[in-house]
Amino acid sequence: MNITNEHLLKESSLHSKQITNDTLGEGKLIEGDTLSVLSKVDDDLINVGITSPPYNKQEKQKGWLVKNVVYDVYKDVVPEPEYQENQVNVLDEIFRVTAPGGSFFYNHKIRWDRGNMYHPMDWLRKTMWTVKQEIIWDRMIAGNIRGWRFWQVEERIYWLYKPIDNQLIGKELRSCDAKMTSIWRGVPER
């Protein structure tokens, strides 16, 4: 889908309006502060979603590939505990707006800072979601090439699931879909 103004809702145009199925229609993107926008969305409205949040890469330490990632208003340098708490809050709000039986795909990566490893499972376990699967995305390219460890060419995509009546497993996949592997290979768009 090509993104045009026809597909974009800006938070400023929503004011105090509640976001319902009628407001969203099909193929809408909402631009604004994540927690503020999510607070306006009806419960159990979304069936499936996907995101790749800022990774808290500490902007001052950008590698040659990452230096081109620029956010309009977000500063990608937050104390780690605050960053993880925000991720939990956002994911729990997404859980609230996701219908039972719905899925959410959350893209993140393992990060290191001053010898400490931060794994997305550190905060995913604190959310209301059931982690249905961890998918390894082999990007076949390293973003921050430094000499401290082997090149990190992978990211993770977490398949998060909102159970129906505490059924943590959910429905069985169709056999044609179940044949996919948990490692996806593909170079990101440049």
Secondary structure, 3 states (H helix, E strand, C coil): CCCCHHHEEEHHHHCCCCECHHHHCCCCEEECCHHHHHCCECCCCEEEEEECCCCCCCHHHCCCCHHHCCCCCCCCCCCHHHHHHHHHHHHHHHHHHEEEEEEEEEEECCEEECCEEECCHHHHCCCCCEEEEEEEEECCCCCCCCCCCCCCCEEEEEEEECCECCECCCCCCCHHHHCCCCEEECCCCC
